[in-house]
């Protein structure tokens, strides 16, 4: 089924019961999760399950602090039949540019969304989804736990995890392999390891070997209202890896580099968790880093014709290389070595003061300039000359 507007139906109820909170006591039928990115807590969740109903709250800090209250209904086999969501600021006010509420109904091979917009209009959409799909909600590991319980109940050694977000055109199933109390999620070629107990409850998630480097810990409970208020008092985190563009005019050439800016967050950068050795790094975050030049360049002695490219970095204990790749417009996990134009040695130097957020700089000179990358305790650089 393609994405389609549904026939007009009666308007669904508004926000869920004024953001009701689940009990602070997380019993054996519920629990709580703390989600960290490096040293930063980026989300917390508390939920309770009573019979075939799961109710909970997720506090997300990025890009703005919001509390999402959800109610999920299950059939006797543990499959989701209906889910309701409503997001608010910690003070109860509406989140700017966000729907007031959303409802997803799962029937057969389809998911039906009803979204109440900030303008009090209702949008209804439908999409085809696989059996066993669970609602998609940012940093809700109670939802992933529901999916894992279904997979374990099937006793199959592998399966897929599908999450559907209200209004989406479909899902992107991710393969899951189960061995004992470990379930390994194939996250675009990298593993995310989920640990469960004998009952299938999610105990921990380790994404540090993937590009989604979160770490999730199950705890007895969290005080959602108190933490939400405390997070709001600290101010919004903004995007965890915001996009930026550095531009320069150098010797008659116009250059720009578009890239994502991840932060250190207490982690080891070079040769560590963020830029491991003997691997190609996307040189930023999220979408692949792009270079545009209006003129032919000699970068570190290698010819790079005018045009657009993606930039990657090969890191090794004995040095670093800038990889100029001919493929453009792709996500940062889609590196194709057969599209490499050239690999260019980079000069590494220590920084007097550490740089928390990854930064590109282009320093023009009369005949060209220098491209610099600064992050953590190190700078990588390479000179370039504009060809005449």
N, C-alpha and C positions, 0 to 999 in steps of 0.2 A: 504494500500500500504506500503510495506516495503521500507526502505531506498534503493535507487538504483541510479546508474549512468544513466544520461540521454544520448540520442544520441548526437553526436557532433553537435554543432550549431555554428553559426557565433560568433566571439568574441564580447562581449558587450563592450561598451565604458568604458574608464578608470575612474579615480576618478571624482567625481561630480564637474564639473565646478570650479575647483581650489578652493574648500572650500568656496563657496559663503556664505555670511552671510545674515540672514533675517534683515529686517529693525529694528532699535532700538525701533521704536514706536510699542508697543504691543497693537493692537487695540482690539475692542470687539470680533473680529474673531480670536484672538490669545491671547497670554499671556506668563507668565514665571513662573518657579518654582524654589524654593530653597530647597535643600534636606540636612537635618542635621542628624548627629548621635551624640547625646549628644550635646556638645558645638561646635563640629566641623562641618563646612560646607563641605560635601563630593561631592556635585554635584550642578550644576545650569543648567537650560534649558530655552531657549527662542524659541517660535514658532509663526508662522502666518498661518492662514487658509484663502485661497481665493478660493471660489467656492469649487470644489472637489479636491483641492490640499492643502496639509499641508507640510510646509517646516520649518525646525528648526535646532538648534544646541544644543548639550548637552556637557557640560564640566564635565568630571569625574576626580577626583583627585587620585583615587586608582585603581590599584597599582601604575600607572604612570599617569601624567597629559596628557589628550588627549581631543581633540575636535572632536566630531562626527557630521558631517553634514548629514541631511537626507531630502529626498523628498518622500512624500507618496501620492499616487493617490487613490481616492475613487470612488465608483460607486454611482448612484443617491440615493441609500438607506443608504449610509454612510459606506459601507463595503470596506475594503482595497482590492485593486486589484493589486497594485504594490508598492514596497518600495525600495529605493536606499540609501545606506549608504557609507560614507567614513570617516575614522578616521585619524587625523594628530596630531602631536605635536603642541603646540601654535605657534612655529616658522614656521609651514608649512611642516616640514620634516616628513618622514614616522615614524610610531610607530614601534619599533622593534618587530619582531615575530607576526606581525599583518597583515592581508590581506589589500591590497590597497583599495579595494572596494567590495561591495556585493550588489546583487539585489535579491529580493524575489518577485515572481509572484504568486498570489493566484487565482487558477482556480478550481471551483467545490469543491471537498473534498481534494484538494492537494495544497501543497506549493512547488514551484520550486525555488531552490537557484542557483545563479551563482556567484561564488566567484573568484575574481581576486587576486591571491596570490602575495607575494612580489617578487617571481621569474617570474612574468608575465605569469603564466599559469592559465587557467580557470578551476575550479572544478564545476561540475554541479551535483546537488543532488535533490532528491524529497522525500517528506514525506506526509503522510496522516494527515490532520488537521480538526478540527470541523469548521462548518460554523461560521463566525463572528470572526475568529482568527485575531489578530493584530500582527504587528511585535514586536519582543522582542529586546529591546535595553536597556542596563543598565541605570537605573535612568531616563528613559524617561517617564514622567507622562502624556505627551501629547498622547502617545500611549495608556495608560490606560484610558485616557479620551475618546478616540475614542470607546473603548470597552464599557465603561459605557453608552455612548450615545446610542449605539445600544441596550443595555439591557433596558434602560429606554423607548426607542421607542417601544419595544415589550410589554410594560405594564405588564410584568410578575413580580410576587413578588420575584422571584429568577431566577438565571441562572448560567452561568459559564464564567469565564474570561480565555481566552487562548491566550498565547503569543508564537510566533514561532521565533526562532533565526536562522539566515542563517546557513545552514549546519547541523542543529539538526536533530535527527531521528524522532522527534515528539514533542508533547506538553504535559504538565501536567495541565489539566484544574483545576481551583480553583473555588469552589462554591462561589457565591455572593448572598447575601440576601439584598433586597432593601426595605426600609421603609422611606417614606418621602424624605428628602434630604440627607439621610444617606445610604450608601452602605457598607455592612460589608463583607469583604473577609475572607473566612475560610483558613487561612494560616497554613496548617498542624496541625489543631486543635486549633489554637489561632486566635483571631480576629485582623484584620487590618481594621480600620474604615476610610472610605473615605466620605468626605462631598462635596456635589455639590450644585449648585444654581438651580433655576427653569428650566433653559435651559439645565441642565445636565453638565455644565462646572465644572471641578474639582477645588475645593477651598482649600482643605486641606486633608492630609493623616496622620493618627496617628497609628503607628505600635508599640507603646511602650508596649502594652499588649501581643505582640508576640515575637518570637525570632529574628525577623527582626525589630529592634527598631528604625527605621528611623522616622523622622517627616518631612512632606513636607508642605510648605506654598506657596500659589499662590501669586505672586506679579505682579505689573504692567509691569515691564520689568527688564532685567538685561543686563549689558554691557559685552557680552560674550568675545570679544577680550581682554578687560582690565582685567577681572577676570582670564581668562586663563593665561595671562602673569604673573599676580600676584601669582597665584597658583604655576606656574612653578618656580618662583623666590624663593619660600619657600622650594622647593625640593619635591620629590615624597613622598607620604604618605606610599607607600608600601601596603601590604595587611592590611585590617582593623583589622583582627584577624589572624595573621600569625600562621602557625603550628610550633611546636617546640617539641623536645624530650630531656628529662633529663635522664641521665644514671648514674648508680652507681654500684660499686662492694662492697658488704657488707657481711662480715663474710663468704666468699666463694660463695655467691649468686650473680647472675647478674640480675639487675633490670633495667627496663626502663619504663618511662611514656610518652606517646605521646598525645599531647593536643593542642587545639587552645588557643591563647592568646588575649582575648579582652582587650580593654582599658577603663578606667573610663570615660574620656571625660566630666568631670564636673558633672557626675551623682552620685546618692547615690547607693552604692554597696549592703551592707548587710542589708536586710530588706527593700530594696528600689526597684528601677526599674530593676537593674541587677540581683540581687539574692533575689527575694521576699520570705517572710516568708510563712511557711506552704506549701511548694512546693519542688519538687525535681529538682535540677539544674544540667545541664550537666557537670559542673566542667570544664568549658572552653568555647569553641565556635565551631560552625560548627559540624564536625564529633564527635562522642562520644569519650571521653577521654579513652585511653587504658593503662592498666598496664600489664607488662610481668614480671614474676619472674621464675628463673631457679630452685628455691628450695622452699620447703614448708615454709610458714611464719606464725608467730603469730603476727597479727596486732591488737594492743590494746587488746590483750588477746583472739582474735578470730582466728581460724585456717583458713588459705587461702592456699590451696595446690598449688604446682607449676603449672604454666600455664598462660593463658591470660584471662584478665577480662576487663570490663569497669568500670570506677569510676564515681560515681554520688555523689551529696551532698544534704542532706535534711536539710533545714534551718528552724529554728523556733525561736521565741523570747527567749525561755529558753535554746537554745543550738543548736548544729550542729552535724550531723552524716555523716560519710563516708559510702557510699553505694557501696559495691562490688557486681557487677552483672555478671552473667555467659554468657550473650549474648555479642558477639563481632562483630566488623565490621560494625555497624549500624550508621546511622546519629544521631545527638544529640537530635532529637525530638522523637526518637523511644525507649523511656524507657519502659521496661516491668517489673513491680514489681514482677511478678511470677518467674522471672529469678534471683531474688536477692539471693546471697549466704549468705550475712551477712550485718548488719548495725552496725557500730562501732562509739562510741562517739568520738568527736573531741574536743581538747582543744583550746579555743579561747583566744587570747591575743592581746592587742593593739600594733600597730607599732609606733616606734618613728618618722619615716618619712613615709608619704604615698607612696604606690607603684602604679604607673599609669597603668602598664600592668600586667595582671594576670600572676603569676609565681609559678611554682612547684619547690621544692628543695628536694633532698634526702641527708641527712647527715649521713654517715656511722659511726658506733661504732664497738667495737670489737665483739659484739654478734649480731648486727643487725643495727639499725639506727632509724632515724626519718623522716617521710614524712611531708613536710610543704607546705601549700598553702598561698601565700601572695597576697593581693589585697586591694586597697584602704587603709583604716586605720586599717586593722585587719589581723592577722595571725591565721590560723587553722592548728593544728598539731596532729600527732598520732605516738607513738613509735611502732617499730616492732622488732621482734627477728627471726633470721633464725633458723629453727628447724634442729637439728642434728640427 
